[in-house]
Amino acid sequence: MNQIYQQEISYLDLPLAIYTEIAAHLEQVDGLTVELILEDRLDFAYHHSQLKGLRIQTQSDPQELPLLQSILDYYNGLYSSYSPL
């Protein structure tokens, strides 16, 4: 039976467009699926993302996918470091 690895991450105050850009880049990695996690706040704040984070799933150990980490590291350098949800 194949194990599914799942990681949920969030970047502080990242715009919606950048979340979708990160998801598009991650989806290019073989074996990864990426879902956008909707924000559960009831109030609308224009300067905050309407997303809570990303859900990344793979059947491989994420440590064996260096491209995954290099993409996340790239966005860490541009914006803030991500944190687990």
N, C-alpha and C positions, 0 to 999 in steps of 0.2 A: 504494500500500500504506500502510495506517495504522500509525503508530508507536505502540507502547505505552510509556507512561512508568510506571516503577515506583519507589516509594520505600519503604524499610523503616525504621521509626523505633521508638525505645524510650524510655520514661520510666523514670527510676531509681526503684525501689521503689514502683511504682504498683500499687494493688490490682486484682485481677481484675475487680471490678465496674466500676471506672472505665475500664479498657480497653474493656470491652463497651459502656459508655456513649459513649465517644469513637467507637467503631466505628459505633454506631447513629446518632450525629449525622452522621458523615461519609457514611454510606450514603444520606443524604437529598440529597446533592449530585448533581445529574444528571451521569452519565458516570463516576462513581467506583465502584470496587469495593474492598472492604476485607476483608482476611483477618486472622484472629488467628494469630500465630506462637507455637506452643507452646514453652515453656521446655525446654531440653535438659539441664538438671541432673538428676542421678539422686536427689539428696537432696531431701526435702520440707521446706520452711521455711514455716511458717504465715504469717509476717509478710512474705513475699515473694510476688509475683504468680506464678501458675502459667503466665503468659504471658511470652514474651520481647519481644514488640512487635507492631506492626501492619504489614501490607503493603498499601500503597495503590497502586492501578493506575488509570490513566486514558488515554484516547486523545487528550486535549488536553494542551497544555503546562501543567504545574501552576501556572506563573506567571500563566496566564490564568484561573485559578479563584480569585478573591479569597475566596470563601466557605470554601474548603479552608483557606487560611492563617488566616483569622479564627477558625475553629474550633480549629485547633491553637494559635493565640496565646491563646485563651481558657483552654485547659487549661494552657498554660505559666504563665499568671498564677495559677492555682489551685494548681498542683503545682510540679513542676520543669520546666525546659526539656527538650524531647525531644532525642535525638541519633540520628544515623543508625546503623543496624546494619551 
